[in-house]
Amino acid sequence: MEQILANGLYLGAQYALIALGLTLIFALMNVLNFAHGQMYVLGGFVTYTIYAQLGLPFVVGLAASAITLAVVGALIEKYLFRPVIRRSSREESTMLLAAGIAFFLDAVILLVFGEKQRGVPKIVNGVLNWDFRLIMPYDRILIGALAILSIVAFILFMQYSRTGRAMRALAQDRVAAQLQGVDVDRYSMIGFALGAMLAGLVGGLLVTITGINLGMGGPTSIKAFMMVMIGGAGVISGAIAGGFILGMLESIGLSVLSQYGDITYLAIFASLMIFLAIRPQGLMGKPWG
Amino acid sequence: MNRRSILKTAAVAVSASTFLSVASLGAWANETLKIGFVGVTSGPAAAWGTSNVRSMQTRAAWLNEMGGVKIGDKTYDIDIVTFDDQKDPKRAIAGMEKMAQEGIHYVVGPNVDDGAAAVRPVAEQNGIMYFPYAFPKELYTAPASNAILGMIANYQSGPAIYKYLKENKGVQKVAFVAANESDPLSQRDGGVAAAKALGLDVVSDNVTYQVDTTDFTPVLTPVIQTMPDLLVLSGVAPANAPQLIRSARELGYQGLISTETAQDATVLQEGAGELANGFISVGGASTPEIASDTMKEFVDRYTKMFGEYNDESNTKVYALEYIIETLKADPAAIDNVDEFKKTMDTFSAPNPYMKGDSKLKYVGMTSFGQKRQVFVPMVVNEFKDGKFETLFIAEVD
């Protein structure tokens, strides 16, 4: 049981961090960013290049991933999403744009980084073994702790900083925020950059554990959407809750249901369908949007 | 010289030079032989098809640089026509139809079971021989006759590996883990049957994982608790192998780990480091003990063209070679696959990629009842400190 709980908490922390960026972008701009997974992959490859290829310290790679993705996110918002949102009120326009960006990033990543799985040297060696009841490598413990720390930092930033308050106001009521003097364009760009930065950050963190490859983008986006749907679209606390719930469900399912074959995700998807039929707005979302 | 003479002289000079150009083109330009590729070069399994395509492109460029390939009384430049099926059987069909429209009779791929099965009707109706990297026996047994297995199948390598490990490493208990996809699951089932036939105790064979899994610790925890001597990663993709090995070792597993698929040494080293030492997989003709100078030059050229070599190409290098050498043996097969099929039964040519007197020949009589498999050495490797070392070499008949 200890092992299941530890696995669930570790998975939950990384999932929550992935979902945060996605839900932030949705809350601010009402955009379903299908390219979120590809941004995560790009972040992983940046850390791989800096840390494994160039031999610079891991923290430099992590910072480079966060900065690169923040810049990419800001440029995407300013030059792609902003003009489309201005010219088209149809939601599918931004969805198609996001899907297009996902395919584009996939192609760029294939060209620049290749088709192979990449990995980096372990940042911490050794395994915590508590009498074989709980086995957890130290690097997972460190990455899990860093993920939780990042989530806390993000919450504090959104809660107490001027930028965070402006973005929350924008998420609550775009028109009202604008009337109160919030620069919508500026904070939309900062929000998108922040969301992309979180994707890059988690990509950089997880490359030390899972490695990275071209194909991780799509499945990562799907899982992120599941977490957001569980917690409630556009709600920060919902994304965190969704991440931990999915991580725990996955850990329990893989341990308890393993003798019946690979039915964990079948069970999770079936439960999700029933849950959404009863509560379509998710755990913490509002029924009106 | 008056104006009329100048014009006349110029006209004669232009005509002569044009004639000479056309004549020299006719004398020197090669015809083009198109060879197709239909397989996966994008998404999670991109490494499988990309190593195919790049092997073909490297070899084709090399042959073209040497003046082309002489088949019968004509010399051809090789043109590789590629189609990314995205591991989707519907797209694989579209890819094979594209090959048919382009008049291509020889295609490498697809890379997976369902794609290879899906293209069969298109290939048979349009006179296309294809070289899948997929294991279903019905593709290669009569009445099927257009597919030629491009590698060693798991039901051929698995029993050999288990037997070796049973006799040499004292393996008694085996556990299997596979991705929840058709190829790995069928490879797992074949492996379980082979292990049981050898009298091994299969302690776990029902744990599977989603192909997009990134954290294998929860997946492997129940498997490791069964304390096997050998953990078989059935049909494992190169992207997943390092993570599975790493998770197993971090969970305290100290037994052997093996797979029947080809892997890449760099990927294993980066993803699992020294934890991958002792990992057993099936490779091709590249270990220093058996690689010829031609193989070494192929690796150099591949690396120059694409920046980095992929060890999976040790096996993937063969399909194009077989197509070209068989066409050389029977030039009438260039647009007639029935001729190709006839020639396959007696075909034999020197294997340029292996030291010694190894031959290229078609095999498969034992497994398929007809020669529908390329003969490649079954090199079983052991990973050690960033490189593969040959554990043993076997053959398929």
Interface residues (C-beta under 8 A of the other chain):
Chain A: Q3 I4 N7 Y10 L11 A52 D106 L110 G114 E115 K116 Q117 R118 G119 V120 P121 K122 V127 N129 F132 I135 P137 R140 L206 I209 T210 G211 N213 L214 G215 M216 G218 P219 E250 S251 L254 S255 S258 Q259 Y260 G261 D262 Y265
Chain B: T41 S42 G43 P44 A45 A46 A47 T50 N180 N206 V207 T208 Y209 Q210 D212 T214 D215 T217 P218 V219 T221 P222 P238 A239 N240 P242 Q243 E250 L251 G252 D264 T266 V267 E270 G271 A272 G273 G307 E308 N310
